[in-house]
Amino acid sequence: MEVTELRQTRELHVGDTLVSSADRAYEVTKITRVGRGIRVQYVTPDGRPGRFTAAPDAISRVRVDHAPLAA
């Protein structure tokens, strides 16, 4: 089951899947510290690279796969 949660930029990891408001998914490929910010590099579903720089406390939507709980 896929769940979307909110995380601060400082809590992102390589391999996380960012989700836009239009429900497009972007896989995080690299995270680096740049001055006071954090640069997040990602790849689009069609394979194009992209990046953004955000404050460490900025909020991102992240898709998380959770296994169903046993009854």
N, C-alpha and C positions, 0 to 999 in steps of 0.2 A: 504494500500500500504506500502510495506517495503522499507525503505531507510537506507543505511549505511552511517554513518557520522564518522568523526574523532574526538576523545576527548582526552584531557590530562588525565592521570591516576587520578589526583586529582578531576576530574569531574565525575568519575564513581560512580554509586550507586548500592546498592543491588537490584537485579531484572533486571539490564541491561543485554543485550545479546551481548557478544563479538563475533566477526566474524573473523575467520582465513582467510588467503589468499586462502585456498582451499575451502572456503565457509562453513566450519563447524561452528556450533553455540555452545557457552558455556555460561551458565547462571551464573552471579555473585551471590555468596551466602554470602560473607563476605568481608569486607574491613577493614584493620587495618594499623595503622602507625607503621613502624619498622625503628627506627633510622631516617635517612633522606629519606627513601623510603616508599613505600606503598605496602603492601602485599594484593594481590587480590586472594581470593579463589573462585573457580567455580566448576560447575558440568558439565560433558560431556553429550552428548545426550543419551548415554547408562547408565547414572547414576553414573559414576565414578568421585570421587572428584579429583581436581587438584589445583595447586596454582602457582603464580609467584610473584616476587617482582620487582618493577620498580621504577624509579625516578618519582616524582610527575609531571614532565613536559613531560614524555614519552607519545607517541601517541598510542592509541588503536582504532581499528575499532569497532563501536557499531551499532547494528541493532535497528532501531527506527520504530515503527508503527505510521504512520500518517494517520489521517482520510482524505478522499478526500475533497477538498475545494468545498463549495457550489457555484454554478454558478450564 
